[in-house]
Amino acid sequence: MSEERHPFAELGLAPALVEAVARAGYVEPTEIQRQAIPAILAGHDVLGTAHTGTGKTAAFTLPAVQRLAATEDSSAPRGLVVTPTRELAQQVGAAVTAYGGASSIEAVIIHGGTPLGPEKEELAFGCDILIATPGRLLDHLKRGNADLSRIEVLVLDEADRMLDMGFIDDVKEIVRRTPADRQTLLFSATMPDGVRWLAHELMTDPEEVKVGRETAAEGIRQVLHPVDWSQKQALLHHLLDEWPEGQVLVFTRTRVTATYLADYLRARDVSVAGLHGGKHQDQRDKALRRFREGTVRVLVATNVAARGLDILGIRHVVNFDVPEDPRDYVHRVGRTARGDDTGDAVTLMASSDWVEIRAIERLLGESIERRAVPGFEPDVVPAAPRGGARRAAGALGPAARHPAAALAHPLSGRASRLSPLPGRGP
């Protein structure tokens, strides 16, 4: 197919970028790319909403690279991408490097968990596009290491996640340091009121691009496995034996559970790595690299990996702990069935998970199939609490909602709270 007739060329992308897209193996643009790229190239502020796995990163990196490649001056960044997590910053950086290589676009990535010194040196050397997490960028700004006075294109990526993580005040402070005449692009998987108000405050007559409804991608086969809470880890091990091929991403709510579960599986000869906010950045990078390269088959992670983890070939996503926020369910299961691929999303549902499951199904607008696994049928079938789901769950208290307050740690035989307990923790 010639460049002139390539679908990405029809969106207005320059030949060099079309070639880069073709080398990456992409033939047809996704719907978010089809709508957002021409609007961004036309200079509009764009408010984009699409669920995970739909190609939002390329939707803003491609036109941003094209605009910034028109002038060669990297003394101070002219493009800024703000992301909520280190992993997402690295993913955006990889995309900018891949697409900007043909145009000599230089990118610098800064985020927490790494020394400030090398980042300061990179910032002093200069770049075209700066990709940063909010806290680390503010740190450099306060030290005088970064200059945002020449920003032409500002991207706020995964804005809903930044809202959830309490970064919005930091984001506003960062935006105040950029020129008023910048082009602002805000992308999000969901559009809660807080994000919409942020867009209203920071953007000028944005063109809104919304693709699909807030639901899981079509290629994801979803199923709930009812199971007693104390048998979740045994069921997970059984399922891994039943899935001879494909990589598996397992989500927990807390870093404590992620560590325990990785140890539990490792003791049973499962090739596994753990990923959570309690690990140093080099440990997180190593875990992701091993999983991406296939050195380990199973990655146990907290929500730190729910967004920005773009790895083809993840066949199974397992919600070991049901997420408290139903939107997190959409982001988690979106790690499989990337693009036009298919995959399985399995949720282990104890009787205490009923409230969260109902919230997820309300968000999806449909029920998820219940399918008990032979040998792991629960003694207590999940059912609705009387007197209103949330009121009843709250009245019971945490001990009643999660009756197994302590499990015997399979590795030591001692009572331990290193078990699938509720709670948050990146």
N, C-alpha and C positions, 0 to 999 in steps of 0.2 A: 504494500500500500504506500503510495507516495505521500510526502509530507503534506502537500496541498489538500489531499483528500482524507488525511488522518483525522479522526473525530476530535482529537485535542486541538488540532490546528483550526478547526471550525469554531473553537471557542475564543480564538484571537491570540493564542499563544505563539510566540516566535519559533522559527524553525529549530533553533538550538534546544529549546525546552521540549519541543515535540520529540526531537531525537532522544533526549534524556528520558522522557516518559516511555518511549518505545523500548529503549534499552532496559528499563525497569520491568518490562513485560506487560505494561498496561495498554489495552487496545481501546476499550470503550470507557468514557468517563462515567462516574456514578452520578446520580441525580443531583446531589449537593454540589458536585463539581460543575455539572452542566449549568446550574443556575447561578452559582456564586462567582465562578471565574470571570465571566463577561462583566458582571456588575462591579467586581473589584478592579478589573482592567479599565473600566470606564471612570474610575475615581470615586465611586460612591462609598460611603460608610455602609457596612453590611452586617446585619444581625442574622446569624445562621444557626439553625437548629436541625440536628439530625442525630439519630441514635448511633451508638458505637459501631465501628466496622464499616462505615459508609464512605470513608475517604475524606474526612474533614481536614486532615493535616495537609494533604495535597491541594485541597480547595483554596487554602490561603497561602501556602508556601510558593506554589507555582506563579501566581500573579504578582506576589510580593517580590520574588526574585526577578521577574521580568521588569518591573518598575524600577527597582534599585540598580539593575544592571545598565540602565540607560546612562548613568553617570559613574565615573570611576573615581571615587573619593572615599576612602575608608579611614580617614583621620578620626572620625567619630561615627558611631552607629547611626544609620538612617532608618533602619528597621528594628523594631523591638517586639519580641514575642514573650509574653508572660504566661507561665504555666503553673499549675498547682503542685506538681510533683517532680522529683529528680528524674524519674524514669520517662515521664512525658517530655521533659526538656531535652533529654538525650534523643528521644524519637524524633522530635522536631528538628534537632540539630542534624541528625542523619539525613532527613529529607532535604534540608537546605543544602547540605553538602552534595547530595546526589543530583539535585536539580540545578544548583548554582555552580557546579564545576565547570560547565561549558562557558559560563559568563564571568569566571574569576571572582565570584561572590565569596567573601570571607565571613565566617560565622564564629562567634565565641559563645560558649555555653558556661553559665555560672549557676551554681546551686549549692545548697548546704551539704555538709558531710565531706567537703574537700577543703584543703588549705586555702586561705585567702591570698597568700603570696603569689603563687603561680597565676591565679585569676587576675590579680592586680597587674602583673606583667603583660598578660594577654590584652587586657583593656587598654594599657598604655600603648601597646603596639598598634592597636586600632582594628576595626572590623566594619563590615557593612551591616550585618544583622547580629543583634545581641539577643540571646535566648536565656531566660532567667526565671528562677522561682522568686516569689515576692520578697521573702525575708532576706535572702542573700543579696538581691539587687539593692534593697534599701540600705543594707550594711555598707555596700560599696559606695552608694550615693552619699551617705553620711560621712564617709572617709574621704570623699572627693576623688574616688577612683574612677567613677563613671560619669559620662556626660550625655544627657538625653536632650540637649537643646537643639539637635538637628534631626530629630526623629520625624520621618515622613510617613511611615506606616507603623501603626501600633496594632498588635494582635493580642487579644485576651482570649486564651484558649481554655476550654473546659471551665467556663465562668461559673457554672452551677457548683462545681466541685470547690472552686475557690471560695464561694459563698459558704458552703457547708463547713469548710476548714477554717473559717474565720479570717480570711485574707482580704476581705473587701476594703477595709480601712487602709491596709497597706497598698492595695491596688490604686485606690483613689490618690494616695500620696504620690505614687509613682507617676500616675497620669498627670498630676499637677505640674510635674517637672518636664513635661513634653510640650512642644509647640501647640497652640490652639488650632492651627490650620492643618494639623495632621489628618491622615485618613485612618479611621478607627474600624477595626474588624473584631467583632465579638462572636465567638463560636461556643456552642454549648450543646450538650446532649439533651438537656431538658430546659424548660423556661419557667422556673418559679417566679413569683412576684418580685423577689429580691433582685434577680438578674434583670428582669424587665425594667425595674426602676433604675438599676445601674446603667443600662443601655440608654434610658431616657436622659440621664444626667451627663453621660460622657460622649454621646454620639450626636451627629447633626443629620437630621432627616434620613435615618438609615433605611436602606432597602432590605426588607425582611425576606429571608429565604428559609422556608420550613419544609423539610422532607419527612414524610411519614408521620405517624403518631408515636407516642411514647410507649414503645413495645419492643419485644425481642424480634430480631431479624427472622425472616421467613425460613431460612435454612436451619434454624435451631429446633431440634426435637426436645421438648420439655417434658419432664416426668418428676413426680414426687414419690419418694419411697417412705411410707410410714414405718417408723422404727422406734423402739424404746430408746430414750436418750442415752442410757448407759451402754447401748450396743452400737452406737454410731461408728466408732472407730473399727469395730470388727466388721461391720457391713462395708465400710469403705475398703478395707483390705480384701474382702470377698469380691467386690466389684472390680478392683484392680486386677484380680486373677481372671475375671470374666472378660476383661478387655485386653486381649493379647497385643494389640497394636495401637499406635497413636499416643500422643502426649496428653497428660492429664493435669489440669490446673485446679487445685483445691483451695477454697476460700474459707477462712475462719474470721471470727469477729475480733479476736485479740491476738497480740503477739505471743502471749503465754500459751494459748491453745495451739498456735502455729508451730511453736518450738516443740511442744509435747507431741503433737501429731507427727511431725517430721521424725522425731526420735522413735516413736512407736513403729512407724513404717520402716525406718532404716533397720531397726532390730529384727524385722521380718524380711530382710533382704530385698526391700524395694529400693530402687534407685531414685533418691529423693533429695531435694534441696528446699530450704526455707527462705522466705522473703518477707521482711516486715521492717517497720520503722526503727526497731531497736538495734538493727545491725548497722555497722559502719558502711560507708558508701562503697568501699572496695569489696566488702562481703556481698553487698546487694548486686554490684556489677558482676561479680563472679557467679552468683547464683543465676542471674538472668542469662549470662553468657553460656553457662553449662546447659541450661534449659533450652535456649535458642539453638544451640549446636546439637542438641540431642544426647549430650553426655549423661544427663539425668532425664528420666521419663516423667517424673512427678514433681510439680512445684507447689508447695503449700504456702499460701500468702494471705495477708490481710488485705484490706481495701486499698492499700498502697499500690497494688497491682491491678485494681479493677479498671483503671483507665490508663491509656498510654502504653499498654502492653500489646504491641502489634506483632504477633508471631503467627505465621501461617502454619497450619498443621496441628493445632490444638484440637483434638477430637472430642475431648470430654472436659466439661467444667462441672465441678462438684461443689455445691453449697453445703459444706459440712455443718456450718452454722447458718441459719436463715438470717439474712440481713434485716436490721431493724428498719431501715429506710427502704421502701419498695423501689425507689429509683436505683439504689445500689444493685438490686437484683438485675435490672436491665443492663447495667454496665458490666456486671460480673459475667453474665451469660454471653454478652457480646464479645467475649474473648475467643469464642469459637465461632465457626461459620463465617469467617472473615470473607468479605467480598461475596463471591458466588458459591463459596464452599458450604458444606453442611457439617453439623456437629450435634453433640448431645449435651444437654444441660440437666443435671441430676441434682435434686435437692433432698437432703435427708431430713425428714420432718418428724419431730417428736410431738407428743401431745401438747407440750408447752409452747409449740411454735404456731398454734392456730391463728392467733391475732395477726402475726406478721404475714402468714400465708394469705389470709383474707385480704390484707392491704395490697399485697402483690397482685392478686387476681383482680381486684378492683382497678388497679392501675392498668393492667393488661386488657381489661374488658372481657376476660374469658377465664374459665376454670382450667387448671393444669391437671393432667391425668394423674390419678393416684394408682400406684401399682406396688403392692407388697412383694418383697423378695422372699421366696420360700426359705424357711429356716430363720427368718428375721422378722416374722410377723409380730407387731407390737402387742403387749399385754393390754395397753390402754390405747384405744383408737382415738386419734385426734378428733375433737368435737368442739362445737361452739360453747363457750362458757355462758351460763344463764345470766340474765340481767344486763346484757350489753357487753360486747366483746372487750372493749378497752376498759370499761369500768370494772368488770369482773376480774380481768387480768391484774389490774392495779390493786384491787382489794385483796387478792391472794398474797401479794408480796413476793419478793424474788425467790424465797426458798420454796414456796409452793409452785411458782411458775417453772422452776427448774429443780425438781425434787431430788435429783442426785447431786447434792451439794459437794460431795467429794467422792472421787473414784479411786480405786486402787491403781496406782501407777503401774502399768504392765511391765515397766523396765525394772522396778525396784520391789514391787509387792507391798509398798507402804502406802498408807492413805495419802492422797495428794489432791490439791486443788488444781493441778495441771490437767484440766479436763475441759470438755466443751462447755465452758461457762459463758453467759452473756456478757455483753459490755463492749465498749469501744476501745480502740487503740490502734494507731497506724502501724 
